């Protein structure tokens, strides 16, 4: 069976991919892993990376060995079994005796890996690994995964959005061009739209649009996935040709180890009534913070000054001043060069043949008895001076 393959075997075959997509999320059978609406390459890049990290040191921190082991745990997670019950089921499958501490490490590692692959959220620590972001805790064994995920996302809104609008200029393309905000791509749904950095100049964006479109799991709160897709439609409007062109060029410049979901730019576009803060419950506060950082930013480079037309009067004033300054410098430089040339010529006059235009009287003839044209010049070469001999 395709799912009996080892987690460490790469690359994952197309047959195994199709089986994982069907059984991991318990969907209807499908043999098309990359139809028009999905791009699974980015997800399986994440899947492979997570498995390799979990299996390091010969897999001493995880009991799962095959894709089927992961899917069996995922089924228990989907059925809302609590963590302690899942550990008990896994403990019964261990083939070699271990100490209590060793068993705990193996079972915890297997559950964390299955959870990460199922919901794409960073649960648990990676032994001897470092991801640079906080991990989600699941410390109460009496809770199921659904309880933990719902508790994380169902937080009351803490920020207001008065006098803040989600206008059309607020796109991922303009975050960097206008506000100097760097996009940090993330595989962790819990980090989506989180503004980070000491000076608030980075924002993490969850780019796995295909994963979101495929979800029907009750582990996520109702409306969360749809709202996440709406945030992608807000930042990556499908009908904006400039955003499309920017994203295509971005794909060509990314390093090989970064695999973006190409369907990120195919999430649709929000109409005016949906481009309102009232329509965002789960991502409201993060959108407010990101929009505030965007609105409060000021251009720091000439490129940002050129693209930042939020204040048209300020934009025209700045560039008129730049134009006047440039012309002043240019004409001042021309005058300086002209003056320098005049000074140079005064000290270094030009020597050589002198062209003298002699206008003969009307009716004058040359030796061939032909009239001499009035404008015909004669070249007179000055003779070198000679000393008179007596």
C-alpha positions in Angstrom: 0.0 0.0 0.0 1.2 3.5 -0.8 0.9 4.6 2.8 3.2 1.9 4.1 6.2 3.8 2.8 8.8 5.1 5.3 8.5 8.8 6.3 12.2 9.3 5.5 11.9 8.2 1.9 12.1 11.1 -0.5 10.8 12.3 -2.9 7.2 11.2 -2.1 5.7 9.5 -5.2 2.5 10.8 -6.9 0.6 7.7 -5.7 1.6 8.2 -2.1 0.8 12.0 -2.3 -2.7 11.2 -3.6 -3.3 8.7 -0.7 -2.1 11.2 1.9 -4.3 13.9 0.5 -7.3 11.6 0.7 -6.8 9.9 4.0 -5.0 12.6 6.1 -8.1 14.8 5.9 -10.6 12.0 5.2 -11.8 13.3 1.9 -13.4 11.5 -1.0 -11.0 9.5 -3.2 -9.0 11.6 -5.7 -6.2 10.8 -8.0 -5.6 14.3 -9.1 -3.2 15.9 -6.7 -2.7 19.1 -8.6 -5.8 20.1 -10.5 -6.5 23.6 -11.5 -7.5 24.7 -8.1 -4.7 23.2 -6.1 -0.9 23.2 -5.9 0.3 20.6 -3.5 4.1 21.0 -4.1 4.4 23.6 -1.3 2.5 21.4 1.2 4.6 18.3 0.5 7.8 20.3 0.7 6.6 21.2 4.3 5.5 17.6 4.9 9.0 16.2 3.9 10.8 18.9 6.0 8.8 18.1 9.1 9.3 14.4 8.8 13.1 14.7 8.3 13.3 17.0 11.4 11.3 14.6 13.5 13.3 11.5 12.4 16.7 12.9 13.1 19.1 11.0 15.3 17.7 7.7 13.8 14.2 8.5 15.0 14.8 8.2 18.7 12.3 11.0 19.5 9.3 9.6 17.5 7.5 6.2 17.3 5.8 6.8 14.0 7.7 5.3 11.0 5.3 5.3 8.1 2.7 7.6 6.5 0.0 5.2 7.8 1.2 5.7 11.3 0.7 9.5 10.9 -2.7 9.1 9.3 -3.8 6.7 12.1 -2.9 9.4 14.7 -4.7 12.1 12.5 -7.9 10.0 12.6 -7.8 10.0 16.3 -7.2 13.7 16.4 -10.2 14.3 14.0 -12.4 12.1 16.2 -11.7 14.5 19.1 -9.9 12.0 21.3 -7.9 13.7 24.0 -4.2 13.6 24.2 -4.0 11.1 27.0 -6.2 8.6 25.2 -4.1 8.9 22.0 -1.0 8.2 24.0 -2.5 5.1 25.5 -3.4 3.8 22.0 0.1 4.5 20.8 1.7 2.9 23.8 0.0 -0.3 23.1 1.7 -0.4 19.6 5.2 -0.1 20.9 7.2 -3.2 20.1 10.2 -2.8 22.4 10.2 -2.0 26.1 11.1 1.5 27.1 11.4 3.5 30.2 8.6 5.8 31.1 10.5 8.9 30.1 11.6 7.4 26.8 8.0 6.3 26.0 6.8 9.9 26.8 9.3 11.4 24.4 8.3 8.9 21.6 4.6 9.4 22.0 4.8 13.2 22.4 6.9 13.4 19.3 4.6 11.3 17.2 1.5 13.3 18.3 3.2 16.6 17.6 4.3 15.5 14.1 0.8 14.3 13.2 -0.7 17.5 14.5 1.7 19.7 12.5 0.9 17.8 9.3 -2.8 17.8 9.9 -3.4 21.5 10.8 -0.1 23.2 9.8 0.4 24.8 13.2 3.6 24.5 15.3 2.7 22.2 18.1 5.4 21.0 20.5 9.2 21.5 20.4 11.5 19.9 17.9 14.2 18.1 19.7 17.6 19.6 18.8 15.7 21.8 16.3 15.1 25.6 16.2 12.4 27.4 14.1 12.8 30.9 15.5 9.1 31.3 16.5 7.1 30.4 19.6 5.5 26.9 19.7 1.9 26.2 20.6 1.4 24.3 23.8 -0.8 21.3 24.4 0.0 20.6 28.0 -3.4 19.5 29.3 -3.8 15.8 28.3 -7.5 15.8 29.0 -8.1 18.2 26.1 -8.5 17.2 22.5 -6.8 19.1 19.6 -10.1 20.8 18.7 -10.3 22.3 22.1 -6.8 23.7 21.9 -7.2 25.1 18.4 -10.6 26.7 19.2 -9.1 28.2 22.4 -6.2 29.7 20.4 -8.3 31.4 17.7 -11.5 32.3 19.7 -9.9 35.3 21.4 -12.0 38.4 21.9 -11.1 41.4 19.8 -9.0 43.9 21.7 -8.4 46.7 19.1 -10.8 49.2 17.4 -10.7 50.0 13.8 -12.2 53.5 13.8 -10.8 55.8 10.9 -9.0 52.8 9.4 -10.0 51.5 6.0 -9.0 48.5 3.9 -8.6 50.4 0.7 -7.5 48.9 -2.6 -3.9 50.2 -2.2 -3.5 47.8 0.7 -2.0 44.8 -1.1 1.1 42.6 -0.5 2.8 44.2 -3.5 2.5 47.7 -1.9 3.6 46.6 1.6 7.2 46.7 0.5 7.0 49.2 -2.3 5.3 51.9 -0.2 5.8 51.1 3.5 9.0 49.1 3.4 7.3 46.1 5.1 9.1 42.8 4.3 6.9 39.7 3.8 8.1 36.6 5.7 6.5 33.5 4.3 5.4 31.0 7.0 4.1 27.4 7.1 2.5 28.1 10.5 -1.2 29.1 10.3 -1.0 30.5 13.9 1.6 33.1 12.7 -0.5 34.4 9.8 -0.5 38.2 9.6 1.6 38.6 12.6 3.8 41.8 12.5 7.3 41.0 13.8 10.6 42.7 14.0 12.1 45.2 16.4 10.8 48.1 14.2 7.6 46.4 13.0 9.0 46.1 9.4 8.1 42.4 8.8 4.9 40.5 8.5 4.4 36.8 8.3 2.0 35.5 5.7 0.7 31.9 5.5 0.8 31.1 1.8 -0.7 27.6 1.7 -3.9 28.5 -0.2 -4.4 24.9 -1.5 -4.3 23.6 2.1 -6.9 26.1 3.1 -9.2 25.4 0.2 -9.1 21.7 0.9 -10.1 21.9 4.5 -13.4 20.6 5.9 -12.1 19.7 9.3 -14.1 20.5 12.4 -10.9 21.0 14.3 -10.9 24.6 13.1 -13.5 27.1 14.3 -16.4 27.7 11.9 -15.5 30.5 9.5 -11.8 30.5 10.3 -10.6 29.0 7.0 -12.9 31.1 4.8 -11.7 34.2 6.6 -8.1 33.2 6.1 -8.7 32.9 2.4 -10.4 36.3 2.4 -7.2 37.8 3.9 -5.2 36.3 1.0 -7.8 37.7 -1.5 -7.4 41.1 0.2 -3.6 41.1 0.0 -3.3 39.2 -3.3 -6.2 40.4 -5.5 -6.7 38.0 -8.3 -8.0 40.5 -10.8 -5.1 43.0 -10.3 -2.6 42.5 -13.2 0.1 44.4 -11.4 -0.1 42.0 -8.4 -0.1 39.0 -10.7 3.0 40.2 -12.5 4.7 41.0 -9.2 4.0 37.6 -7.8 5.2 35.8 -10.9 8.5 37.7 -10.8 8.7 37.0 -7.1 8.5 33.2 -7.8 11.5 33.5 -10.1 13.7 35.2 -7.6 13.0 33.0 -4.5 15.8 30.6 -3.4 15.4 26.9 -4.1 14.6 26.0 -0.5 11.5 28.3 -0.5 8.5 26.7 -2.1 5.5 29.0 -2.4 1.9 27.8 -3.2 1.3 29.1 -6.7 -2.5 29.2 -6.0 -1.9 32.0 -3.5 -2.7 34.5 -6.3 -6.0 32.6 -7.2 -8.0 33.3 -4.1 -10.4 35.7 -5.7 -10.9 39.4 -4.9 -13.0 41.0 -2.2 -15.8 43.3 -3.1 -16.2 46.6 -1.3 -18.7 45.2 1.2 -16.3 42.4 2.2 -13.3 44.7 2.4 -14.5 45.8 5.9 -13.0 45.1 9.3 -16.4 44.0 10.5 -16.1 40.9 8.2 -13.0 39.7 10.0 -13.4 38.0 13.4 -10.4 35.8 13.8 -7.8 37.9 12.0 -9.3 41.3 13.0 -6.6 42.5 15.4 -3.7 41.5 13.3 -5.2 43.2 10.3 -5.7 46.4 12.3 -2.0 46.3 13.5 -0.7 45.7 9.9 -2.9 48.4 8.5 -1.8 50.9 11.2 1.9 50.1 10.4 1.2 50.6 6.7 -0.7 53.9 7.2 1.9 55.3 9.6 4.9 54.5 7.5 6.8 57.3 5.8 8.9 56.9 2.6 12.6 56.3 3.4 13.9 55.9 -0.2 13.4 57.6 -3.5 11.6 54.4 -4.8 9.1 54.6 -1.9 8.6 58.3 -2.5 7.8 57.6 -6.1 5.3 54.8 -5.4 3.7 56.3 -2.3 0.8 58.4 -3.6 -1.5 58.1 -0.6 -1.1 61.8 -0.2 -1.2 63.2 -3.7 -0.5 66.8 -2.6 2.5 65.8 -0.7 3.7 63.6 -3.6 3.5 66.5 -6.1 5.2 68.9 -3.7 8.1 66.5 -3.1 8.7 65.8 -6.7 8.4 69.4 -7.8 11.0 70.3 -5.1 13.2 67.5 -6.4 12.8 68.7 -10.0 13.7 72.3 -9.0 16.7 71.1 -7.1 17.9 69.0 -10.0 17.5 71.8 -12.5 19.3 74.2 -10.2 22.2 71.8 -9.8 22.3 71.0 -13.5 22.4 74.6 -14.8 24.8 75.6 -12.0 27.1 72.8 -13.2 26.8 73.9 -16.8 27.7 77.5 -15.9 30.7 76.3 -13.8 32.0 74.2 -16.8 31.5 77.2 -19.2 33.4 79.5 -16.8 36.2 77.0 -16.4 36.6 76.7 -20.2 36.7 80.5 -20.6 39.5 80.8 -18.0 41.4 77.9 -19.7 41.1 79.5 -23.1 42.3 82.8 -21.8 45.6 81.2 -20.6 45.9 78.7 -23.5 44.8 80.5 -26.7 44.3 78.3 -29.8 47.2 78.3 -32.4 47.3 77.0 -36.0 46.0 77.9 -39.4 43.7 80.9 -39.6 40.9 80.9 -42.0 40.2 84.3 -43.4 37.2 84.9 -45.5 38.0 87.5 -48.2 35.0 89.0 -50.0 36.4 90.2 -53.3 34.8 93.2 -55.1 31.9 92.5 -57.4 33.0 91.6 -60.9 36.5 90.3 -59.9 37.8 87.4 -62.0 40.4 84.7 -61.2 43.1 83.5 -63.4 40.7 81.2 -65.4 38.7 84.3 -66.3 35.8 83.1 -64.2 33.9 85.2 -61.6 34.9 84.5 -58.0 32.0 83.6 -55.8 31.4 86.2 -53.2 31.5 83.7 -50.3 34.6 81.8 -51.4 37.1 81.8 -48.5 40.8 82.1 -48.8 43.1 80.3 -46.4 46.0 82.4 -45.3 48.7 80.6 -43.3 50.9 82.9 -41.3 54.6 82.6 -42.2 57.0 82.0 -39.5 58.9 85.1 -38.5 62.5 85.3 -39.8 65.4 87.3 -38.6 66.5 89.9 -41.1 70.0 89.5 -42.3 72.2 92.5 -43.0 
